[in-house]
Amino acid sequence: MQRAYLAISLSLRPALEPVVVTIKEVLTAFGIELFVFVDEYRFLPQQEKEMMQQAFLEIDRCELLIAECTEKAIGVGIEAGYALGKGKIVWYLRPQNAPHSTTLAGAAHATIVYQHIGDLADQIRKELHAIS
């Protein structure tokens, strides 16, 4: 595994910087590049088809999709569903106090529910050891 796609809400992205940094640090230690779509692309509202085509191309280039679900987001669910349909590994990730998504939890290969950043890092390491 060499590349992971982080599906994350654009509106929550700034608030989740510590989470993104933690995910990136742990993945990098395992030789995995983290790709964050919302950090790399910007689209106008009328460019929804182009946006999703580009998202799907980027997911195709990854072996793992991490669905960050602090808040339920339709786009994250679509990205996760696409990745599952393509045979990618999908992780469902959320803080302990966030609402649970039964659909994503039921479809994902792994669920990471964390209490704090250190716990998040430990759980990601555990999952990476399990698939390596």
Beta strands, then each sheet from edge to edge (+ up, - down):
strand 1: 3-7
strand 2: 33-36
strand 3: 64-68
strand 4: 89-95
strand 5: 110-114
sheet 1: 2+ 1+ 3+ 4+ 5+
end
